[in-house]
């Protein structure tokens, strides 16, 4: 394997088509303002590098990035790439990840609008993210201990699992299919409208008008705090462990709750059963 260390590179396609290369302590920055530093490369190890130029990792495979920084000017850093591991790295440019597959991230800091669109097989652990439209239309996500701030997250995702996460978001999980969220906190308005086969287990849910127009929705031992107008037009099986503000016109299924301030039934199609019973809900 070849090595490049302690260099500053700013030319166009500086290391285009590299193979079996380790790059350490290098800066991709400078007046030439070149793009696409590693385009069409494979089997790369990138350690403690600084990226201040655009599109560094496009059409790459077999990449490990660690201890590095991608600035706000490092736009669209990883596109169309496969089998990438990213550790202890700051990704602060817009659209940092798109149309990529088999991505593993740990201990990373993301500030990137439109992060993660059309991706598959993304694993994250111990990651902090700020992003709007985070992970849209992606599938096979596995997230653990991920903290997110930003609107419109996880829309149209499929076949994904989230554990021990904290999401401060709005319009999250719209049109999501086949997802499970466990032991997590989800705060934000209009949660998971139009989702299909979504399960929330041991979660804390906060925000107005959650979980409407859903199909195959399940809640197991969840708290719904300051949530009103919940479950409108939804097919739902829910066991809730704390009182809820209001439930409106659940379409079908059963909702077991220890208390509810208001039940709204103004739609004759609403056939979901609401069971107010402290004894049958685990508290």
ABEGO torsion letter per residue (X at the ends): XBBBBGBBBABBGAABGBBGBBBBGBBBBEAAGBBGAABGBBGBBBBGBBBABBGABBGBBGBBBBGBBBBAABBGABBGBBGBBBBGBBBABBGABBGBBGBBBBGBBBBBBGBGBGBBGBBBBGBBBBBBGBGBGBBGBBBBGBBBBEBGBGBGBBGBBBBGBBBBBBGBGBGBBGBBBBGBBBBEBGBGBGBBGBBBBGBBBBEBGBGBGBBGBBBBGBBBBGBBGBGBGBBBBBBBABBBABBBGBABEBBBBABBABBBBABAABABBBBBBAAABBX
